[in-house]
Amino acid sequence: MTAALKPLSAGRDTLLDRFGRLLADRLQSQTSGYEPYTPSDPETLARTLRPGDILLVEGNQKVSAAIKYLTQSTWSHAALFVGEAAPLTLDQAALPAAERPQLIEVNLGEGCVAVPLTKYRTYNTRICRPIGLTPEDRDTVLTFMVSRLGLKYDMKNITDMLRYFLPTPPIPVRWRRRMIAFGSGDPTRAICSTLIAEAFEAIRYPILPDITRAPGHAAATSTYSRQEILHIRHHSLYTPRDFDLSPYFEIVKPTLKYGFDYKRLEWAAGREGP
């Protein structure tokens, strides 16, 4: 979840830099009362993920509320699972496998960083897996993301951050995606998903398809949905929910991946069912 990425300027911090950091800290502060819908199983999640998978995160930061509202989605953040492809420092290499960086993401104020999977063990998450990806193209995607590590966020992009202080801005639905994409960057990277979309764009892997209608057939989607998808051509316009909606990414649920038997569930007293 971030706005436009640029290298930080050399030299001493300016008043604008300090103000930008203050805004970033405020937007990244967590809201109270967040609880996941279901208990997290980090071990099963780690066992299920494969390099190239996209992990969507619900998020409970203040900026998350704005992104979820503007995208009309549960998901406010996206990270790419790279597994052992993430570079490690000597200190990180000594950590248990679960504590080593395995995800690459873009964060407001930080830029592009590698983080451990345990960062999201208390959040609602969803795995989106690209189908049919060749090993060579998967390596290209991973290399693209790893090469962006260290890309910093320019604290001078104040306007990129200010718009997220209004979680429910009074704007028409058709302008919401454009509001996320608006920013001072070139190309704009309004949120974390845009860098991931750029990586898949590099191998020409589709995310949302062109909408075409056969002659004589009625539209299967609403006018707004068609217009929205037709507008999505540049990676700067992609949001986390687009990987969820994409017909080319499989939704993988760890609880079902290794077998599920509802007969083995233990219900609380009074919840045994009929």
Disulfide bonds with the S-S distance in Angstrom:
none
